[in-house]
Amino acid sequence: MYSNFTFNKKWNYLKGLWIAFLLVLIIIPENQFAQGTGKIMGRVIESTSKSSLPSANIRIEGTQIGTAADKEGRFVISGVPVGQYKIIASFLGYEKQIISVNVISAKSVTVEFELKESMQEMQEISVYGTLTRGQAKSLNEQKESVNIKNVVSSEQISKFPDRNAAEALQRIPSISITHDQGEGEMVQIRGIPQQYNSVTLNGVRIPAPTGAASDGAGRGVGLDLVSANMMEQIVVTKALTPEIDGDAIGGSIDFILKDAPEKPFYKFVLSGGLNQQKSEFNAWGRKDIQNYSAIYGQRFFDNKFGLLAAANYYVTNIGSILREYRFLNDQTTLLQYSKWTDYDVKRDRYGVNVATDYQFDQDNRLRLSFNYNGYVDQEVRRQNVNNIPTKSEERETRNRTEDQRLASVQLGGEHNIGNIKLDYTGFWIQSRERLPDRTYWTYNRTNPYTGWSNDQLMFITGLESYPGLAPAKVTRLRHDDFLTVDGDKGGKFNVQIPYTFLDKSNILKLGGKVTAKTRSMERHRANFSVLSGQTIPVVGGTFPYVNIKWNDPIVSTLPFKPAVEDPTYPANDYDATETIIAGFAMSNVKWTDQLSSLIGFRFENTNTGYTSYSKLNQESSYSDVLPSLHFTYRFTDNMNLRLALTTGLSRPNYTNLVPQFIVDDNAKTISKSNPELKPAHSKSVDLLFESYTNNLGLLSAGIFYKRIEDLLTSSTTSETYNADLYKVTQPMNGGNADVYGFEVAFNQRFSFIDIDFLKPFGIYFNFTYTHSKANFESREMPLTGNPKYITNLALFYDNPEIGLSVTVTTIARAPLLNSVGTNELNDFWFAEEFRLDISASQRIFSNLNFFVQLNNLTNQKEVERYGDPTKDFSRLEQTYEFGISGIAGFRFEL
């Protein structure tokens, strides 16, 4: 059994951390106001909108004593010696403000800063546009952070033509996404696949809602479930700090939902549009897109109680056509079969977010929030498989509903206890995926494909009727019912304690977290076969029974045998528990006026328990210590050099640990689990240079290296079972990978150019190069999901004088490995992609805007190939075409 420590050592380690924490709470509050010191507290807001300026920098003039404001612009500076001071507040793109204060012993003095937008080099443009104001907030938080991360504000999200959270993320350097039916779904960070990344909602890990339709194993979270309209901010952390969950080898993505505002806020969005349906059919009767959202926020009872309520609904009808090919062997282009699949999809997304808080005073606040997201995907799939050597034509009609839900409740508080800051959160979060009535109708017939050449068969569809051939016959009716439920509950706390070292103000931060997960998977498959001597004819070139589910009354009139349960599906069912107890300690130490470092570690103890369908039980426990070290050298207020040395882990997939021994006598195969699997571990080095300008420009360039050990692979052996030879597969630790590369980003408004016409324009650009090298079954290859390069280029026009904003975005991505075959000739790769999207917004009245959003104007197909697409031996495996979509509507904001 895997363990870095004995249980006693692990427990003593954790116990020591708690004792130290308790001593701090007991001893330090008694000295919260040292002799002759006081406290400065207050808030930083914007002068025009009165909105908060998160992460604003506040310091005492002539000293290194200072702090950064929180997400609401609030700040506290403790332990300030008695005397007269000038306090400076600064924020990227805003003029500095200086306020004089008199600090009195054992007292608090309150100040409020109202920063004005910088007029430097702006001339006639007197105020920021919405997009640039959002840039100011996100860039400032990046600049003031103690580690390497990217921040995207809600204003920026609203200006890009993105439909869900995954698509909003793709604008960030080093982020690539995969698509489902043309919409963004899975996210990779620096080419690291989704199962190696952490995805959180307000800092709480999102349980993986997917898996029932495949194998229920994955930890990766599909982000097409979450609407971009619900978010206030997206924070992508590429170099982990100890306060972040360690299970994030690639990085951490935190979706911060909207919170109760400081002043009344109303926002309504009403829009509609069309998809360029590629389907030859139209089961839902239309091709429309509808998008509605509403947000309301206000404070009551002398601003003590805050409320935000948000709701959104998005529905779209998507058509797509998939063509797939299999060849006679690894080297020929002669077809074994050609498959044509027509998808007709209706997707509904809806969400509700309610956030409340009660502020007792400047030092004490409680928060309660509730979030609910639903995603219902209804699909009709018509499929035609032409098997050339066997001269058989197989057709299939499938209809199914995929129902995903994500719900969370969080209750927490923030308190200033003397010099100490305390925050805590209790949480419950659950995701579920249900496919309750997936129904397959399969029918086939003999087809000699007379007169069809190999090239013509590449373009065969399911619409050919082949006059003169006998009708097809129904051979099977199949029904699936899959359910996956994944939920976490627990709590976390953080304590910040100021101290002085080398005459400089520093912060010690301690915290802990407990997460208790329960996960279950239940799958059923039933097959109905036709009675002997009976037939159910099907007219050639058609796809009947589109709307007939397995339990519809008409099925009972057809000559089927009673349904037979497939025993291999329940054999994969399981119940799992996973309890993670974590603690961390870290401190940001200022060594000189320019140099600071964040040093710390995170401890995680993991206990798992699995019960298989056959009632076999397996338990395991292991612990990890994850140190990290971050250096920041600030050449100036707007120029940083960052170095990070970090560690992380990735836990094995669920079904790999379930005690299973599944035998398929027909295929002569045995699938084993491996309860002794270890987590994968990583060591990372990041170096990043950043230069910011007061007119909201950014130039950054960095290099990174990551070593991943104990990757999950699989072993294949032959064993004798019941006197026959079976092929046995089992997951194993055994692969290592190296990932390295560089990224550059350049964002610049052209307001500094002394040409009036150019001042509203700007550019947003980033480029990432990655190279990965992994060992798999004695072969060296890149990691799956790792493209060589990703390029984002956006040109924007943001003119508040006339109320017009336009953003034109392009994304280019290199080929990437999708899955591993038996050799390099039949590895599956996604080909390169290039997408063009446009969004525009025009102010009609002071609070009313008309907007347009156009997606995939290049009509980019998803193309998969056998073998590396850059090599001569690469062959086409499939094409997936979705078409163009567009939406237009109104946005009212007050």
CORPE-V750849 format. One record per backbone hydrogen bond with DSSP energy under -1.0 kcal/mol. NH is the residue of the N-H (numbers start at 1). CO is the residue of the C=O. E is the energy in kcal/mol with one decimal. If there is no record, write none. Layout:
nh = (NH/NH)
co = (CO/CO)
e = (E/E)
//
This chain:
nh = (10/11/12/13/14/15/16/17/18/19/20/21/22/23/24/25/26/27/28/31/32/37/38/39/40/41/42/43/44/45/46/47/50/53/56/57/58/59/60/61/63/67/69/70/73/75/77/80/82/83/85/87/88/89/90/94/95/97/99/101/103/106/107/109/111/113/115/118/122/125/133/134/135/136/137/138/139/140/141/142/143/144/150/152/154/157/158/160/162/165/168/169/170/172/175/176/178/180/183/185/188/189/190/192/196/197/198/200/201/202/204/206/216/223/231/232/233/234/235/236/237/238/239/244/248/250/252/253/254/255/256/258/265/267/268/269/270/271/272/273/274/275/276/277/285/289/290/291/292/293/294/295/296/297/298/300/304/305/306/307/308/309/310/311/312/313/314/315/316/317/318/320/321/322/323/324/325/326/328/336/337/338/339/340/341/342/343/344/345/346/347/348/349/350/351/352/353/354/355/356/357/358/359/360/361/365/366/367/368/369/370/371/372/373/374/375/376/377/378/379/380/381/382/383/384/385/386/387/388/392/393/394/395/396/397/398/399/400/402/403/404/405/406/407/408/409/410/411/412/413/414/415/416/417/420/421/422/423/424/425/426/427/428/429/430/431/432/433/434/435/438/439/440/441/442/443/444/445/447/452/457/459/460/469/472/473/474/475/476/477/478/479/480/481/482/483/484/485/486/487/488/489/490/491/492/493/494/495/496/497/499/501/504/506/507/508/509/510/511/512/513/514/515/516/517/518/519/520/521/522/524/526/527/528/531/534/538/542/548/552/555/557/558/560/561/564/566/569/571/572/573/574/575/576/577/578/579/580/581/582/583/584/585/586/587/588/589/591/592/596/597/598/599/600/601/602/603/604/605/606/607/608/609/610/611/612/613/615/618/620/622/624/626/628/629/630/631/632/633/634/635/636/639/640/641/642/643/644/645/646/648/649/650/654/657/660/662/664/668/669/670/671/672/673/674/677/680/681/682/683/684/685/686/687/688/689/690/691/692/693/696/698/699/700/701/702/703/704/705/706/707/708/709/711/713/715/717/719/721/724/726/727/728/729/730/732/734/735/737/738/739/740/741/742/743/744/745/746/747/748/750/753/755/758/759/761/762/763/764/765/766/767/768/769/770/771/773/774/775/776/779/781/785/786/790/791/792/793/794/795/796/797/798/799/803/804/805/806/807/808/809/810/811/812/813/814/816/818/819/826/828/829/830/831/833/835/837/838/839/840/841/842/843/844/845/849/850/851/852/853/854/855/857/859/862/864/865/866/867/871/874/875/877/878/879/880/881/885/886/887/888/889/890/891/892/893/894)
co = (6/7/8/9/10/11/12/13/14/15/16/17/18/19/20/21/22/23/24/28/29/34/80/107/77/109/75/111/73/113/51/115/46/44/53/90/67/88/65/86/60/58/56/74/70/42/40/38/36/103/101/99/59/97/57/91/116/89/87/85/83/37/104/39/41/43/45/93/119/122/129/130/131/132/133/134/135/136/137/138/139/140/236/234/232/153/154/156/160/226/164/165/166/169/172/188/186/183/180/178/176/192/174/189/193/194/251/253/204/255/201/199/211/185/228/256/256/152/254/150/252/148/148/241/246/196/237/198/235/200/233/230/297/295/892/293/890/291/888/289/886/287/884/275/282/273/315/271/313/269/311/267/309/265/307/305/301/300/357/298/355/296/353/294/351/292/349/290/347/288/345/343/881/341/879/339/877/337/334/326/326/386/324/384/322/382/320/380/318/378/316/376/314/374/312/372/310/370/308/368/306/366/304/364/364/414/358/412/356/410/354/408/352/406/350/404/348/402/346/400/344/398/342/396/340/394/338/392/336/387/445/385/443/383/441/381/439/379/377/434/375/432/373/430/371/428/369/426/367/424/365/422/363/420/417/496/415/494/413/492/411/490/409/488/407/486/405/484/403/482/480/399/478/397/476/395/473/393/391/449/453/456/457/466/538/444/536/442/442/528/440/526/438/524/435/522/433/520/431/518/429/516/427/514/425/512/423/510/421/508/506/504/501/499/588/497/586/495/584/493/582/491/580/489/578/487/576/485/574/483/481/479/564/477/559/531/472/539/545/549/552/554/555/558/529/527/525/566/567/569/570/521/611/519/609/517/607/515/605/513/603/511/601/509/599/507/597/595/595/632/589/630/587/628/585/626/583/624/581/622/579/620/577/618/575/616/573/612/610/608/606/604/602/600/645/598/643/596/641/594/639/639/636/690/633/688/631/686/629/684/682/246/680/217/654/658/671/669/664/664/727/662/729/660/656/674/650/709/648/707/646/705/644/703/642/701/640/699/638/697/693/747/691/745/689/743/687/741/685/739/683/737/681/735/732/730/728/726/724/721/719/668/717/670/715/713/711/711/708/773/706/771/704/769/702/767/700/765/698/763/761/750/753/755/755/758/796/748/794/746/792/744/790/742/788/740/738/781/736/779/776/774/817/783/768/812/766/810/764/808/762/806/760/804/799/799/841/797/839/795/837/793/835/791/833/789/830/828/828/823/819/865/816/863/813/811/809/854/807/852/805/850/803/848/848/891/842/889/840/887/838/885/836/856/880/878/829/875/827/868/871/866/864/864/323/862/321/855/274/853/272/851/270/849/268/847/266)
e = (-2.2/-2.8/-2.8/-2.2/-2.3/-2.9/-2.5/-1.6/-2.0/-2.5/-2.3/-2.0/-2.6/-2.5/-1.9/-2.0/-2.1/-3.0/-1.8/-2.3/-1.6/-1.8/-2.8/-2.4/-2.7/-2.7/-2.0/-1.3/-2.1/-2.6/-2.7/-2.7/-1.4/-2.0/-1.3/-2.2/-2.7/-2.1/-2.7/-3.0/-1.9/-2.8/-2.6/-2.7/-2.2/-2.1/-3.4/-2.5/-2.6/-1.7/-2.6/-3.3/-2.9/-2.4/-2.4/-2.4/-2.9/-1.9/-2.4/-2.8/-2.9/-3.2/-1.9/-2.6/-2.1/-2.8/-2.5/-2.5/-2.2/-2.1/-2.2/-2.0/-2.1/-2.2/-1.6/-2.1/-3.0/-1.9/-1.8/-2.0/-2.4/-2.2/-2.5/-2.6/-1.7/-2.2/-2.3/-1.0/-2.1/-2.0/-1.8/-1.7/-1.1/-2.2/-1.7/-2.0/-2.1/-3.0/-1.7/-2.9/-3.1/-1.4/-3.4/-2.2/-2.0/-1.8/-2.4/-3.1/-3.1/-2.5/-1.5/-3.0/-2.7/-3.1/-1.2/-3.0/-1.8/-2.5/-2.3/-2.9/-2.9/-1.6/-1.3/-2.0/-2.5/-2.2/-2.5/-3.0/-2.8/-2.7/-2.6/-1.6/-3.0/-2.3/-3.2/-2.9/-2.7/-2.1/-3.0/-2.3/-1.6/-2.5/-3.2/-1.7/-1.2/-2.2/-2.8/-2.3/-3.1/-2.1/-2.6/-2.9/-2.6/-2.8/-2.3/-3.3/-1.4/-2.2/-3.0/-2.5/-2.3/-2.9/-2.7/-2.4/-2.2/-3.2/-3.1/-2.5/-2.2/-1.1/-2.5/-1.9/-1.6/-3.0/-2.7/-2.6/-2.6/-2.1/-2.2/-3.4/-1.7/-1.8/-3.1/-2.7/-2.9/-3.2/-3.0/-2.1/-3.1/-2.7/-3.0/-2.5/-3.4/-2.1/-2.1/-2.7/-2.7/-3.0/-2.7/-2.9/-1.8/-2.5/-3.2/-1.4/-1.3/-2.3/-2.2/-3.4/-2.3/-2.6/-2.9/-2.5/-2.7/-3.0/-3.2/-2.5/-2.7/-2.9/-2.9/-2.7/-2.5/-3.5/-2.5/-2.8/-2.8/-3.3/-2.7/-2.5/-2.0/-1.9/-2.8/-2.7/-3.5/-2.4/-2.4/-3.0/-1.9/-2.3/-2.8/-2.8/-3.1/-2.2/-2.5/-2.5/-2.6/-2.8/-2.2/-2.6/-2.6/-1.9/-2.9/-3.1/-2.3/-3.1/-2.1/-2.4/-3.1/-2.4/-1.9/-2.6/-3.5/-2.7/-2.2/-2.8/-2.7/-3.1/-2.1/-2.6/-2.6/-2.7/-1.3/-2.6/-2.7/-2.6/-2.6/-2.4/-2.0/-1.9/-2.6/-1.8/-2.2/-1.4/-1.1/-1.9/-1.8/-2.3/-2.4/-2.8/-1.7/-2.3/-2.5/-2.7/-2.6/-2.3/-1.9/-2.3/-2.4/-2.3/-2.9/-2.6/-3.0/-1.4/-2.2/-1.6/-2.4/-2.2/-2.8/-3.2/-2.9/-3.2/-2.1/-2.5/-1.1/-3.0/-1.0/-2.9/-3.4/-2.4/-1.9/-1.6/-2.5/-2.6/-2.3/-2.9/-3.0/-2.4/-2.6/-2.4/-2.2/-2.8/-1.5/-2.7/-2.4/-3.6/-2.5/-2.0/-2.7/-1.3/-1.1/-1.9/-1.6/-1.2/-1.5/-2.3/-3.4/-2.3/-3.3/-1.3/-1.1/-1.8/-1.9/-1.3/-2.2/-3.3/-2.6/-1.9/-2.9/-2.7/-2.4/-3.2/-2.1/-2.4/-1.8/-2.4/-2.1/-1.7/-3.5/-2.1/-1.9/-2.3/-2.7/-2.9/-2.2/-1.9/-2.0/-1.4/-3.3/-2.6/-2.7/-3.2/-2.5/-2.6/-2.3/-2.7/-2.7/-2.4/-1.3/-2.1/-2.0/-2.0/-2.1/-2.4/-3.4/-2.5/-2.5/-2.9/-3.4/-2.7/-2.9/-2.4/-1.3/-1.2/-1.1/-2.4/-1.9/-3.3/-2.3/-2.6/-3.1/-1.9/-1.6/-2.3/-2.3/-1.8/-1.9/-1.0/-2.5/-2.9/-1.3/-1.8/-2.5/-2.6/-2.6/-1.5/-3.0/-1.7/-2.5/-1.9/-2.4/-1.9/-3.0/-2.7/-2.3/-2.5/-2.5/-3.0/-2.8/-2.1/-3.5/-1.8/-1.2/-3.0/-2.2/-2.5/-2.1/-2.5/-2.3/-2.3/-2.4/-3.0/-2.7/-3.1/-3.1/-3.7/-3.6/-2.9/-2.6/-2.5/-3.5/-1.7/-3.3/-2.4/-3.5/-2.4/-1.8/-2.6/-1.7/-1.5/-2.9/-2.2/-2.9/-2.5/-2.0/-1.7/-2.3/-2.5/-2.5/-3.1/-2.6/-2.3/-3.1/-1.5/-2.0/-1.1/-1.0/-1.9/-1.9/-2.3/-2.9/-2.1/-2.3/-2.5/-2.4/-3.0/-2.5/-2.9/-2.3/-3.5/-1.5/-3.2/-1.7/-2.7/-3.0/-1.2/-1.8/-2.8/-2.8/-2.2/-3.2/-2.4/-2.2/-2.8/-2.5/-2.9/-1.2/-1.5/-2.8/-2.6/-3.2/-2.7/-2.9/-2.6/-2.0/-2.4/-2.4/-2.3/-1.9/-3.1/-1.6/-1.4/-2.5/-2.7/-3.2/-3.1/-2.2/-2.6/-2.6/-2.3/-2.5/-2.5/-3.2/-3.2/-2.7/-3.1/-1.4/-2.6/-2.9/-2.7/-2.6/-3.2/-3.3/-3.0/-2.9/-1.9/-2.9/-2.6/-3.0/-3.3/-3.1/-2.3/-1.3/-1.9/-2.6/-2.4/-2.0/-1.9/-2.3/-1.8/-2.6/-2.9/-3.1/-2.3/-3.3/-3.0/-3.4/-2.6/-3.3)
//
